[in-house]
Amino acid sequence: MTANYGHKKLESIRERGAHPGPAGAVPPRRKLPKRACAGAGRSLVWRAEGAAKPRGRWHRGGAVSWADPRLSDGSSIFRSRCPQAVPAPADGARAGASTAGRGASPSPAPDGQAPVKLSGRSSLGAVAAAVAGALRSQGIPAVLTGGACAALYSEGAYHSKDLDFIVVGHATRAGMDTAMASIGFSRRHDRYVHPHARFYVEFPSGPLAISGEHRIDPVTRSTPHGRILMLSATDSCRDRLAAFYHWRDRQSLTVAAWIAARNRVNLGVLRRWSTAEGMGEQFGEFVAETRRVRRRMVPRRPSG
């Protein structure tokens, strides 16, 4: 018997003289085993290699320009479509094929690492690296800024619950939803939340700037959890100083001093920028605070 499936032709193979009679006839003396009869009504389901990626929908199918305002609550995370059943293959191919399709391998994580699983114990650095890798896998360049940067550079002296990423390229809303859903985040209003992780993610509108200064050179920081594109230590320090200069936020002054005390920052750049902002006197306060932090960090030698 010959059957056509698209461009393939399948032909049944039967030993000559084994069962005379018309094709497809079953000899009356033999009965099919019960287990074969039980499985006769089930069709084989093929699964694509790798887990299907969730799809998002954006009204009118346009692209998001990240110089525009934040994401609005409008699109939804779509579940992957159910796989379609296909006719069962002939002869003994059923057993081997069902074994091959039984366990679909999970989709690979960014940078070829193991699949990312975030939990309530995941650190800020682990979440930041997971988000950075997920965005990178979708070709979305984004820079970590704000309090999350300060928390990483201050080595935990400062705490932040939110991660602000500025998208510095072109991205679609569906691509953003897909990237974040791949590590368990879903969009809720203007932020992405995770069912287990303690941190949430936001994408403030660009462009990337600090107090009106657009000449920002992000750096790639390697961590035990992966690579993160983020502000440099100098620019993170400048970001905190901007809040101190213009809003007189003393906590931001302390955080800037923590960053400068624990990392190599370019004081010449900070001094010139502070002078241009008309904050030369306030820059002196920052230098004095940084010295105080460093003195507290260095253990005192016992006297005598």
C-alpha positions as MATLAB code, in Angstrom:
seq = 'MTANYGHKKLESIRERGAHPGPAGAVPPRRKLPKRACAGAGRSLVWRAEGAAKPRGRWHRGGAVSWADPRLSDGSSIFRSRCPQAVPAPADGARAGASTAGRGASPSPAPDGQAPVKLSGRSSLGAVAAAVAGALRSQGIPAVLTGGACAALYSEGAYHSKDLDFIVVGHATRAGMDTAMASIGFSRRHDRYVHPHARFYVEFPSGPLAISGEHRIDPVTRSTPHGRILMLSATDSCRDRLAAFYHWRDRQSLTVAAWIAARNRVNLGVLRRWSTAEGMGEQFGEFVAETRRVRRRMVPRRPSG';
ca = [
       0.000    0.000    0.000;
       1.290    3.464   -0.857;
       0.242    6.667    0.895;
       1.197   10.274    0.249;
       1.978   12.679    3.128;
       2.815   15.989    1.515;
       5.999   15.480   -0.512;
       6.829   12.136    1.118;
       5.611    8.740   -0.082;
       5.296    5.947    2.448;
       5.039    2.352    1.304;
       4.165   -0.504    3.600;
       6.532   -3.476    3.675;
       5.128   -6.996    3.934;
       6.814  -10.305    3.672;
       5.758  -12.180    0.592;
       3.249  -14.897    1.177;
       2.875  -14.118    4.867;
      -0.767  -13.090    4.667;
      -2.338  -13.729    1.277;
      -5.346  -11.767    0.371;
      -6.138   -8.178   -0.316;
      -3.941   -5.468    1.207;
      -4.913   -4.466    4.689;
      -6.731   -7.737    5.547;
      -6.038   -9.207    8.973;
      -5.801  -13.037    9.270;
      -8.770  -14.350   11.264;
      -6.634  -16.756   13.303;
      -4.644  -13.946   15.066;
      -5.918  -11.194   17.304;
      -4.249   -7.953   18.197;
      -2.897   -7.714   21.768;
      -5.059   -5.772   24.205;
      -2.407   -3.109   24.698;
      -2.318   -2.481   20.962;
      -6.097   -2.106   20.875;
      -5.977    0.259   23.836;
      -3.522    2.558   22.072;
      -5.150    2.372   18.652;
      -7.346    5.388   19.320;
      -4.498    7.640   20.339;
      -2.662    9.658   17.733;
       0.972   10.576   18.104;
       1.669   14.173   19.084;
       4.871   15.756   17.823;
       6.472   18.488   19.888;
       8.846   21.059   18.471;
      12.367   20.886   19.849;
      12.658   23.366   22.689;
       9.876   24.929   24.724;
       7.566   27.195   22.777;
       8.126   30.882   23.522;
       5.168   32.891   24.858;
       3.900   35.428   22.428;
       2.731   38.909   23.152;
       0.334   41.066   21.173;
       0.607   44.762   20.549;
      -2.297   46.671   19.063;
      -1.726   47.613   15.409;
       1.487   45.607   15.280;
       3.817   48.593   15.346;
       7.225   49.070   16.942;
       8.069   50.742   20.206;
      10.450   53.667   20.124;
      12.045   53.884   23.544;
      12.230   57.653   23.448;
       8.455   57.461   24.026;
       6.768   57.175   27.464;
       6.774   53.980   29.482;
       5.009   50.838   28.490;
       1.315   51.136   29.035;
      -0.987   48.430   30.241;
      -2.520   47.202   27.040;
      -0.991   44.033   25.701;
      -1.252   40.576   27.171;
       1.100   37.624   27.480;
      -0.097   34.866   25.208;
       0.205   31.201   25.955;
       1.943   29.021   23.436;
      -0.304   27.305   20.917;
      -1.149   23.647   21.500;
       0.735   21.232   19.232;
      -1.297   19.703   16.435;
      -1.722   15.963   16.037;
      -0.435   14.278   12.868;
      -1.174   10.805   11.474;
       0.675    7.995   13.206;
       3.666    6.651   11.240;
       3.534    3.161    9.757;
       4.884   -0.071   11.272;
       7.360    0.048   14.145;
       8.141    3.751   13.898;
       5.465    4.484   16.529;
       7.488    3.390   19.545;
      10.688    5.232   18.628;
       8.925    8.425   17.636;
       6.833    8.593   20.784;
       9.951    8.149   22.878;
      11.701   10.974   21.035;
       8.764   13.373   21.475;
       8.026   12.468   25.073;
      10.342   14.997   26.765;
      10.897   18.240   24.887;
      14.116   19.881   25.970;
      13.746   23.303   27.657;
      14.659   26.378   25.665;
      18.317   27.323   26.077;
      19.141   30.184   28.395;
      20.979   33.298   27.180;
      24.710   32.902   26.519;
      24.383   29.100   26.452;
      23.980   28.796   30.227;
      21.580   26.533   32.098;
      17.926   27.646   32.066;
      17.412   30.569   34.446;
      15.209   29.834   37.460;
      14.621   32.776   39.775;
      13.327   32.328   43.298;
      12.642   34.335   46.409;
      16.286   33.881   47.374;
      17.693   35.248   44.108;
      19.937   38.256   44.682;
      19.674   41.599   42.912;
      22.724   40.696   40.819;
      21.201   37.361   39.789;
      17.950   39.014   38.696;
      19.801   41.803   36.850;
      21.949   39.283   34.972;
      18.899   37.158   34.098;
      17.024   40.175   32.710;
      20.090   41.383   30.800;
      20.574   37.945   29.258;
      16.902   37.584   28.329;
      16.885   40.975   26.612;
      20.138   40.171   24.837;
      18.667   36.909   23.523;
      15.941   38.953   21.798;
      18.443   41.482   20.400;
      17.299   44.253   22.764;
      20.163   46.438   24.062;
      19.339   47.854   27.493;
      21.430   49.555   30.189;
      20.909   49.024   33.917;
      20.716   52.388   35.695;
      19.453   54.020   38.880;
      19.305   52.500   42.327;
      20.074   48.950   41.170;
      23.433   50.142   39.801;
      24.157   51.934   43.065;
      23.281   48.803   45.046;
      25.686   46.668   43.021;
      28.546   49.178   43.164;
      28.055   49.809   46.896;
      28.312   46.048   47.468;
      25.018   45.857   49.317;
      25.428   48.956   51.501;
      22.508   50.442   49.565;
      19.385   48.398   48.829;
      16.974   48.676   45.921;
      13.843   46.675   45.123;
      13.462   47.810   41.514;
      15.705   47.453   38.466;
      15.575   50.261   35.905;
      16.723   49.376   32.400;
      16.928   52.013   29.659;
      16.518   50.536   26.178;
      19.098   52.217   23.957;
      17.973   50.710   20.660;
      14.767   49.786   18.920;
      12.432   47.136   20.327;
       8.885   45.909   19.945;
       6.479   45.453   22.797;
       5.952   41.819   21.873;
       9.703   41.279   21.937;
       9.919   42.813   25.398;
       7.108   40.634   26.707;
       8.655   37.529   25.179;
      12.089   38.251   26.636;
      10.752   38.865   30.125;
       8.343   35.925   30.022;
      11.248   33.604   29.207;
      12.553   34.124   32.775;
       9.141   34.178   34.476;
       8.248   37.893   34.462;
       4.859   39.213   33.364;
       3.889   42.815   32.726;
       1.645   44.558   35.213;
       0.884   48.155   34.290;
       4.279   49.878   33.832;
       6.466   47.204   35.443;
       7.354   43.528   35.151;
       6.835   41.327   38.190;
       7.913   37.787   39.036;
       5.846   35.293   41.062;
       8.810   34.456   43.306;
      11.647   36.978   42.934;
      11.663   39.920   45.364;
      12.571   42.483   42.709;
      10.566   44.063   39.906;
      11.768   45.561   36.631;
      10.859   48.843   34.966;
      11.842   50.384   31.626;
      11.802   54.184   32.036;
      11.618   56.230   28.871;
      14.950   57.197   27.344;
      17.253   58.530   26.250;
      20.087   57.493   28.540;
      21.207   60.668   30.355;
      22.350   62.012   33.716;
      21.188   65.511   34.669;
      20.906   66.502   31.007;
      24.264   64.935   30.094;
      23.854   62.467   27.197;
      27.491   61.452   26.781;
      27.184   58.187   28.679;
      29.459   55.222   28.009;
      27.977   52.059   29.559;
      30.239   49.213   30.627;
      29.749   45.452   30.602;
      30.196   43.989   34.057;
      30.864   40.267   34.430;
      29.257   38.674   37.484;
      28.969   35.072   38.703;
      25.436   35.119   37.271;
      26.235   36.557   33.830;
      27.050   39.789   32.002;
      25.239   43.073   32.694;
      25.375   46.211   30.546;
      25.209   49.045   33.076;
      26.415   52.499   34.025;
      30.077   52.777   34.904;
      30.996   53.351   38.542;
      31.801   56.987   37.711;
      28.425   57.549   36.035;
      26.563   55.706   38.800;
      28.282   57.996   41.297;
      27.346   61.001   39.165;
      23.739   59.774   39.028;
      23.547   59.785   42.845;
      25.302   63.150   43.075;
      22.722   64.684   40.713;
      20.013   63.916   43.285;
      22.138   65.479   46.023;
      22.985   68.571   43.975;
      19.494   69.407   42.765;
      17.241   67.974   45.493;
      19.584   68.165   48.514;
      19.091   64.439   49.133;
      21.679   63.617   51.797;
      21.151   59.879   51.402;
      22.181   60.140   47.746;
      25.367   61.910   48.877;
      26.155   58.992   51.214;
      25.466   56.423   48.489;
      27.734   58.312   46.058;
      30.472   58.223   48.691;
      29.963   54.461   49.161;
      30.341   53.937   45.408;
      33.495   56.072   45.213;
      35.028   54.367   48.260;
      34.526   50.840   46.898;
      35.269   51.380   43.189;
      37.687   53.210   40.925;
      35.955   56.392   39.845;
      37.302   59.279   37.801;
      37.347   62.187   40.244;
      38.554   64.552   37.503;
      35.421   63.861   35.454;
      33.226   64.292   38.533;
      34.934   67.565   39.475;
      34.580   69.093   35.991;
      30.954   68.009   35.735;
      30.152   69.354   39.203;
      31.752   72.707   38.342;
      29.740   72.908   35.113;
      26.594   72.262   37.153;
      27.547   75.110   39.487;
      28.063   72.687   42.354;
      31.753   73.111   43.157;
      31.091   73.594   46.870;
      28.819   70.542   47.034;
      31.505   68.503   45.283;
      33.799   69.351   48.200;
      31.192   67.832   50.545;
      31.224   64.681   48.440;
      35.018   64.380   48.620;
      34.942   64.832   52.410;
      32.187   62.235   52.802;
      34.108   59.756   50.659;
      37.158   60.156   52.918;
      35.029   59.501   56.000;
      33.607   56.333   54.443;
      37.080   55.073   53.547;
      38.344   55.661   57.072;
      35.473   53.609   58.458;
      36.180   50.821   55.962;
      39.868   50.427   56.940;
      40.245   48.573   60.286;
      42.298   50.497   62.825;
      45.609   49.036   63.959;
      45.885   48.316   67.681;
      47.899   50.970   69.483;
      51.207   50.113   71.186;
];
